[in-house]
Amino acid sequence: MSKPKEYTVSFMPFDTLQYDYVVEAKDEDEAYEKGKEELIEAIGYDASKDWECSDIEEDIEEDIEEKK
């Protein structure tokens, strides 16, 4: 039986990889906090430290539907 070989396996994040979460919040600060909680739940606290918020957008479409 042959002896197992040793390998070095490397992983790098994709520049275009992005997680989007839709949250209900009263302002952008609360939206950030809720989104961060979702990220931590999805990938874990330690991994989430490598991620930065790239954008927060208010969903205007729902506001338009409520006014009709």
N, C-alpha and C positions, 0 to 999 in steps of 0.2 A: 504494500500500500504506500502510495506516495505521500510525502509530508505536505501539509497545507502551505500555500504561499502567502506571503504578507503583501497587503495592498494598502495604499494611501488613498482614501476617498475624500474628495473635497466638494463642498457645496457653496454656491454663491447665489445671492438673491438676484432676481431679474430686475432691471431698471424700470420696467413697465408694470411690474406686479403691484396691484392695488386692491385692498379690501374696502368695500363700500358697505356702510351700515345705515339703515333708515331708522331714526329714533325720533321720539316725540319729546320736545323740550321747549322751555319758555324763552330761551335765548341761545346764542352761539356757545357761550361758556358751558351751559348745562348740556348742550348737544355734544360738545367735545368730551365731557366727562362720561356721558352715557355711551358714546361711540368707543371710547378707550376701554370701558368695561366690557363691551362686546368683543373687542379685539383680544383682550386678556383672556376672556372665556374661550375664544376660538383657538388661540395659539399658545397661551400660557404667559405668565407674568414676565419671566426672564426673556423670552423671545420678543415680547411686545416692547421691551426697552430699546430695541433696534429700529423701531418704526416711529416715524414722525407724521403728524397730521399734515396732509398736503392741501386740503381744501374743506370748507364747510359751506354748503349751499342750502338756503331755505327752499323748501318745496312749495312753490307758488301755486301749482296746479290745484292742490287741495283747497287753498284759500278761495280760488276762483269758483270751485264747485259749491262751497258753502254759501257764497253770496247769491247763487241762482235760486 
